[in-house]
Amino acid sequence: MMGLQIEDKEIKFLLADDHSIVRHGMELVINEVVPNSKIYQTSSLQQVVELVKLNEIEIAIIDAHFPSGNSLHILPQIKSVNPNIKILIFSGLEEHLHVLKFINAGANGYLSKLSEEEEVKQAILSIVQKGEYISAASQNLLIQFANDPNLMNPLSRLTNRELQIAEMYADGYGNLEIANQLDIKQNTVSTIKKNILDKLKIENLVELIDLIKTHHKI
């Protein structure tokens, strides 16, 4: 039914995700929502810009993170090749931690891989018809960002000492090594670690390391 709301004009999509099952699932949804679509696919982040250029892609649905790195840095390149392209980030990364940075880099929408099928359909429909998809959660974040630009980088919430220790965790150091290097007590390191996780609203070091890679030293 939703496909009837789309014009007859053929729309060229690019699906970029290193998991074939994700691309296949998204292809099925696109074909239902946009029956007259032509869909290109790639599992390689490096091929995205080239495919956009060669095939005059109109809508690119791109994973936020590939084994070869984060897709954040290629968004300006994509927009440079095709300023009119609409980019939807389809990601397993926490929306509240990443959406602002991707939108600032040129994305027109951000959709969680945890979304129900109906929301995925609505996102695709919105990108096709309006050129953007902003979830309720993202809208709330954008309003907050207008009042506090530091939200763009959640690491800005950390003190210099907390950021230093967060970087050491990302480099593979443990509590004892950090304590020895900084000449502080191990339980002090543990307390600072707890403060870091609380401030960033994350639960473990895996999420912390991902945040450091995404938001720091890019």
Secondary structure, 3 states (H helix, E strand, C coil): CHHHHCCCCCEEEEEECCCHHHHHHHHHHHHHHCCCEEEEEECCHHHHHHHHHHHCCCEEEECCEECCEEHHHHHHHHHHHCCCCEEEEEECCCHHHHHHHHHHHCCCEEEECCCCHHHHHHHHHHHHHHCCECCHHHHHHHHHHHHCHHHHCHHHHCCHHHHHHHHHHHCCCCHHHHHHHHCCCHHHHHHHHHHHHHHHCCCCHHHHHHHHHHHCCC
